[in-house]
C-alpha cells in the first residue's frame, strides 16, 4: 500500500514497503530489546554495587545512593529512544528520522522555540498548586543546600531530558505511527496512545490517570498538528525537569509519588493549562508556516540485486 503524496505525521510508517505485520514485529523487537538492555544495565549496576560493598536501599538491593538510583531509573526509560529508532529502520525499513518529524529529522530550532512556552505552562501549574485547597506538597521545609543541589542538578540535566524525550518517541512517536499505519483518521491513534501512556505510569488516582490521558491527547494532537515530536518533547522535558528541580532543592528526590497520583485540584488546574499550551503552539506553528506534512513516503534505499 502506497502512502498519499502528502503524509501526515501519524501516517509516516505507511511506506511502499509497509505490510500489516511490520508494526507488530517492530513492537515485539522494541519490547524484547528494551527488556534485555534494562536487565543487563540493572545487573551491571548491582554487580558494581555489590563489589563496592554498598548498603541496601529500600528495595533490599545494593545501591550507590538515592541520586544514582534515580538516574538509573531515568536511564532505564531513556534507552527506549535508540531502540525505537532502530525498530523504525531495521523492521519498518524507513529512515529513523521519520519518527522525529515529517522532515526526517528533529527540528531543534522549533523545539527550542516551544521550550519557553512549555516552561511557563509548567511553572504556572507548580506555582498555582501552592494555592490550591489541601496540602499537595510532598517537600519538606529544609533546603538541601547549594552543594547537594548542584550535584543533583548536574545529574538531572543529563538524564531527565533524554528520559522525557524517550517517552515521547515511544508514545507520540512509535505508538502513534503504529496505529496510524492502520487508521487514516488521526484521532483514534491519538486517543489509544494517550491511554497507553497513562497506563504505563501505573494506577494512582482516577484523577491522575485522567490528567495523564489528557496530557497524552494534547501531546499527540500537537505532534500530528505540527508534524513532529518537538512540541510534545518540550512540554514533557519542562514538566519533568522543573518538578525534579523543586524536589532536588529540598533533597526529596526519593519521593515515590508520580503524576498518576495527582489529586483532583491539581488536575483541574492542569487541564486548562495543557489546552492553552496546545492552542498557543498550534498558533505559533501556523504563524511560522511550519512544515506539517511530508512531501513523499520515506523509505530506505533498496540494495541492488
N, C-alpha and C positions, 0 to 999 in steps of 0.2 A: 504494500500500500504506500502510495507516494503522498508526502505532505503537501499542503497547499502552497502556492508561491510565496505567500506571506504567512509565516507561522508565529502564533503567539507563544509565549514562554512555555506554557504548560504542554504544548504540542511538539516540543523540540526533540523528544525521543522518537517521534514518528518519522524516521528517516526511510530512504528507499530500501534499506536492508532490514527494516523493522519486521519482526514476527511477534505474534501474540505472546510467545513464551519468553522472549528476551528480557522483559522487565521482571518476570518471576525468577528467571535464572540469575539475573543481576542482583535481585534482592537476597536470594539464597547465598550467593557469593559474598555479598556485603555482610550479612549476619555472621556467616561462618568465619570470614577473615577478621571481623571485629572481635568476635569471641576469642579467637586464637591469639590475637595481638594483645588484648586486655589481660588474658590469663598469663601469657608469657611475661608481660610487664609486671603483673602482680607478683608472680613467682620470683622475678629478679629482685624486686624491692624487698620482699620478705626474706629472701636468702641473704641479701646485704645487711638487713637489719638484724637478722639472727647472728650472723658472723660478727657484727659490731657489738653484740650483746645489748641491744636496745630493749627498753622495757616494753611491756604490752600496752596497747591502747584500750579504749572502751570495748572494742570488739574482740579482745583477747589475742590480738596479733602483734608481733614485734613491730615497733613503729619508731620513726625518726622524729615524731612530734606532730602536733596539730596542723601546722602550716604545710609541712611536706605531705601529710595525709590529704589535705585539701587540694594541693597541687596535683597529687596523684589521681584524685577523683576527677578533677577537671581534664587532665590529660587522657584519662580513660575514655572520655567523651570525644576529646579533640582528635583522636586517631581515626574517628569515623570519616573525617573530612577527606584525607587522601584515599581512603578506601572507596568512598562514593565516586571520586574522580576516576579511579581505576575501573570500577564497575561500568561506568559510562563508556570508557574507552575500550576495555577488553571484551565486555559482554555485549554491549549495545552497539559497538563498532561506530561510535561517534566521537568527535573531539570532546575532551574532558571539559573544555571551556564552555560548552553549551549548557552545563549545569549552572554556571555563573550568571550568564545573561544571553540575550538574543544576539549580541555582538561576538560571542565566543570568548569572552574574557570578563574579568571582574573590572567594572568601571570605577577605578579608585577615586577619580575626581568627583563623581556623583556620590559615592559612598561618603566621602569627606564632607560633602555639602549636606547630607542627611544627618550626620552625627550631631551638629549643634542643636538641630530641631529635636532629635531624639533625646539629647541631654536635658533640654528644657522640659520636655514632656515627663521624663522620669523624675527630674528634680522637683517639679510641681507636685507629682504624686507623693514623693518622700516627704516633702515639706507639709503638704496637706494632711498626710497621715498623722502628723503630730497633733493636729487639732480635732481629730475625729473622736467621737464618744468611745469610751473604753480604753483600756491600756493595750495598744497594739505594738508597743516597742518591746524588743527582746534584748536590748542592750542594757548594760549597767550604767552607773554614773561615773565610774573612774575611767579616764582615758588611758590608753595603753602606753603612751609616751612616744616621743619622736623616734627613738631608736627602733623599737619593735614595729612601729607604724611604717617606717621607711623600708624595713626588710619585708614586711608583709606586702607593701605596695609594689616593690620590685618584683616579687613573685607573681602577684595578681596581674600586673600589667603584661607579664609574659604568657600567662596561661588562660586568663579569662576571655580575651578577645578571640583566641583561636577556638576555645570551647564553645562560645556563643555562636561563632561562625559555623562550627561543625554541626550544631543542632539545626541551623538554617539550611545547610547543604543537605542534611538528611531529610528534613521535613518539608520545607518550602522548595527544596531542590529535587531530591530523588523521589520522594513520595508524590509530590505534586505532578512531576513529569511522568511518573509511572502510571498513575490513574489518568493523566491527560493523554497518554498514548492510546487509551481505550475509549475516552469520552471527549467529545468535541466541546461541550459546554463546560466552562471552567469552574462553575460553582460546586458541582459535586466533588471534584478533586480537591477544591479549596476546603470544603467542609470536612471531608474524610481525613485529610492530612491534619487538620486542626484538632479533630477528636483524637487522632492517634498521638499527636504532640502532647495533648493534655494527659492522655493515659500513660505516656512514657514518664511523666513526672510523679506517678503514683496517686493514690486517692487520699486526700486530706479532708477537705470540707467540700460540700456541693458548690459553694460559692467560689472556692479556689479552682475547682475543675472548670467551672463556667468561665472564670476570668482567663484561664489558660486557653480555653477554646476560643474565646473572643480574640485574644492575642494572636492565636494561630490563624484565625479568619482574616483579621486585618493585615497581618504579615503576608498571608497567601494572596489576598486581593491585591496588595501593593506589588507583590512580585509579578503577578500577571499584568497589572496595570502599567508598571514601569518597565517591564521586560527584563527583570533581573533581581538578584537577591540583595542588592546593596541596601535598599531602604529597610528591609527586614533585618539584615545583619546590624545596621546602625542602631536600630531600636533595641535589639537583643543585647548587643555589647554595652550600650548605655545602661540598660536595666541591670544587667549582672554586675557590671563594674562599679556603678555608683552604690548599689546595695552592699557589695563586699567592701567598698571603701569605708562605709559607715561602720560595718562590723569590725573592720581592721582597726579603726580609730579607737574602739572600745575593747579591743582584744577579744572579740566574741566570734571568731571565725569558725568555731566548732558548733555553732548553733545548727540544730538539725531541721528546723522548720524551713519549708520552701514556699514557693508561690502556690503550691497545691493546698496550703494550709491557711490561705488568706481569709479573714472574716468578711462579712458582707459589707461593712462600712468602707473598707479599702477598695473592694470590688466596685462599689457604687461610684467611687471617685475615679477609679482606673478606667472603666469602660468609656466614659465620655472623653477622657484624655487620649485613649487609643484611637477612638473615632476621629478626634481632632487631628492627631498626628497623621492619620491616613488621608484626611482631606487636604492638609497643608502640603504633604509630599506629592499628592496627585496634582494639585495646583502648580507646584513648582516644576514638576515633570512636564506639564503642558506648556508652561511658560518657556522652558528651555528647549522645547521641541525634542525631548529625549526619544531616542530610538526605542520603540517598544515591540517591534516585530522583526523577525529575521527575514532577509530577502529570499533565502532559499534553504531547503533542508540541508543540514550539515552532516557529513559522514566522512570517515577516514578514507584516504585513497586506497584503492584496491591494488594488491600486488600483481605484477604482470605474470602471466602464465608461463 
